[in-house]
């Protein structure tokens, strides 16, 4: 397997950017120099992450998310 995390990854199985093998390997995110554990989706090239917006749910029961812009640095947790 590659040692570089993908440019874009989501933990939602309905997303086209979902990859169960990579998520099973463990992905960590450093966002603007701070470790984040609540990331739903990220994109390195566009510089954003999606995080849950509190406990609010949409009409389908999925958590509401908000996009936050900044510097995204993904890494594999199994390499620690």
Secondary structure, 3 states (H helix, E strand, C coil): CCCCCCCEEECCCCCCCECHHHHHHCEEEEECCEEECCEEEEECCCCEEEEEEEEEECCCCCEEEEEEECCEEEEEHHHC
